[in-house]
Structure formats: structure tokens, C-alpha cells
Amino acid sequence: MRPTLIPLLIALTLCSTNFAHGFSFSQEDDAEQAQEAQQQARVQSLLSSPCRAKIKNQKIMVLIGEERNGLVQAAQSSYSSHFNALNTRLQSLGLKTYTQAQIKAQVAQAEIDAYFKNDPDAALSASRRLAAQYILRGLISSQTSYNPIVRVNQVAIRMNFTLTGANGRTISQASAENASYAGADTSGMALTLINEKADAVVAQLYSDYCRSAGS
């Protein structure tokens, strides 16, 4: 066989294989765009509940913690980017949020730690110190494992969000999760997760508020 025919045969073989499988490089992009459009439609549907006037200027405190080996790390300064991503979206709904500096000045770290240990008295005390009508708690949990197929470490991240009133009553719960081939930077992966899912999570919390506390 002449050498000049070899590249042509290879190209024809690849083309025939792709057509045989119905492959298209645009299919994956189309699927992602469709999924994103579906998510945005769901967000808009959840935000269509007519009770924004009821939450306008209501004060909400956001607290972020991370569970590591059974222990919760809740130093708020470690999660500034996560905090800001949520605060920005809550502010867009009309809620008044607190800065991390304001929280640190008014609420002792021991109270925040106790709150993440599900101490209801700590939750009430923290909200009263800032005169907050609501508290939004985000808890990051992660599980790291080894994938023997591709021989890399992978981390699965889950964030659970709980919205409570000043009286400690749970108004709404929402969660988001993701997995990736990654190292030990669970906080960085959690930030990526928040940026991808925060619109949907905040919309769900808002919708639940409208159905329960806002009714």
C-alpha cells in the first residue's frame, strides 16, 4: 500500500466511526445549555412567589461551617468568599445581611461553635445579639476517596443549608452536592459548588419562606 494512502484511510475510518455512533461535538454543549436553561427556569419559578414585600429589610445572619473528621470548623473568616456569594444573592431579594466583621464584633466564637453543634440556646442568643430575624446556616461536609479506575483521589462535597427564624424554628432546608477529582481543597470545591448552585438554593429557601413563615 502506498504511504500516501495511509493518512487518508485513517481519516476515513475516524469519520465513519463518528458517524456510526452519531457523535457530535456540539451535543454535550447543547445538553449543558439545556440543563442550565432548565435550572434558570426553576429558579425564576421559585422566585415568582409574591412575598418579597414581607422580607424586604428583614435582617438575616449567614454562618458557614465545615465538618472535618467529625469536628466542625466554624471560624467565619475562613469562608469569606462562600459568605459573600450567599450574602449577595440574599441582598438581591431585599434582605439585610450582616458583614463578617459585624458578626465577629457581636457574637462570640463559642456561641457560633455551639450553634453548629445544634445548641438551640446558642442560636437564639446569636440572633438576639444582632437583632436578626433569620439565620442561614451552611454546613460543608466532604468525603474523600481513591478512584482505582483512573488512579486519582476524588472528593464529594455536600452543603446543607438551614434557614431558621429568630425563635429557632426551622423554616427551610436545602442542599447541593458535587464531586470532582481533586486534592484536599474541600473549601475551594465548596466555593465552586456554591457559585454553581447558590441561585437555586437561595430561591428554594425563599419559596419555602413564602409558603410557611410568609403566609
Helices and strands as residue ranges (DSSP letters): H 5-20, H 25-46, H 52-55, E 59-68, E 71-73, G 76-79, H 80-92, E 96-97, H 100-106, H 109-116, H 120-130, E 134-147, E 152-165, E 170-181, H 186-211
